[in-house]
Amino acid sequence: MVDFFSRYHFRSFLESFRDPVWVVNRALRLLYMNPAALEKFSLRGDDAIGKLCHQALFENPSACPFCSMEQLFSSGEKTHSNFTLLDTDGRNHVYSLNNYPLIGSRGKVDYGLAVCVDKSEGADLFAEISRLQGLAAMGEYSAELSHEIRNPLNSIEIQMSLLQRMAARFEGTEGDAFLRVVEVVRAESRRLNSLAGDFLKMQQSRCLTLSDCDPFAELEKVVEVLREEARDKGISVRVNLESKTIKLRADSEKLQQAFMNLIKNAFEALFEGQTANPVLEISGRVQEKRLLLSFSDNGPGIPYAAQVKIFDLFYTTKASGTGIGLHLCRDVIKAHGGELSFVSDDNGTTFTIALPFTEKQVIQ
């Protein structure tokens, strides 16, 4: 039988590998390195071939501890090991090293062939999956905890109402001081109750119940609910929506929740900023297969230093804020495949929701 598989064919085969490959003899001296190996270890063939592998590859003066190649020559069987190496990108990479015995005509292992595969991406993915699983577990725990917290808070609120009635029996400054303490406790209790409620909403923000809905119609419902609050605060609300009916597969309740958060945030910014002639302009339009909804106020704007953190959980610029509203709002929009962005300066702030849709979902 013709020996058609020559050393040159074998070399050509190894040089096509994208992963580093090298061959050593029983003395652990390098006999061959493919181009991927030379590039990975920043070597030239003339500088590496003939040197001990631990010196050329890892710059170790002595043999590697628990050398897997020595084990291969001893046992005659394939060996496997993992190691980390600081790469040229400044990161520690995780490598999988497989050593294969090359057996000669006398049945003896003459050479060892090493294949080194970078597993860093898989390791990073595993770490990210573990992190997300941990966050999911924390999310479930926080939801249960929120439920449990609200029960005693409701009890505290009832007891504070009773104490308030009892305080009315006191006269003079003693009664006033007692009432002030009761009001402080009630206010903090309500804030904690609101925070627990926001936690529950946040945990459910990405769990959508989809149906056909018109975002323009859902937005108008929210505006109507909040008009009385706008009148009380002296805020003019102007709504300008395109005369089109949009049918999206969306969670109408959660979209309303996001719209309400953005509108109430604008109200608070205008009221707390003591803006003269406060105005909130709400517009909706269709543009390049996206539905754009904008909420623009003429308030004092978001401080520049705060803009980078504005969507961070628990970050707030308000004295009574929980720092959950905008984070929750962005989660809802992202769950629908959309984006929430903003621009802000001394002349006001504009938040814009962009939701994807197809032409078939637009009814003129």
Secondary structure, DSSP 8 states (H G I E B T S, - for coil): ------HHHHHHHHHT-SS-EEEEETT-BEEEE-HHHHHHTT--HHHHTTSBHHHHHH--SS--TT-HHHHHHHH-S-EEEEEEEE-TTSSEEEEEEEEEEEE-TTSSEEEEEEEEEE-HHHHHHHHHHHHHHHHHHHHHHHHHHHHHHHHHHHHHHHHHHHHHHHHTTS-HHHHHHHHHHHHHHHHHHHHHHHHHHHHHHHHHTT----EEE-HHHHHHHHHHHHHHHHHHTT-EEEEEE-S-EE-EEE-HHHHHHHHHHHHHHHHHHHHHTT-SS-EEEEEEEEETTEEEEEEEE-SS---HHHHTTTTSTT--SSTT--S-HHHHHHHHHHHTT-EEEEEEETTEEEEEEEEE--GGGEE-
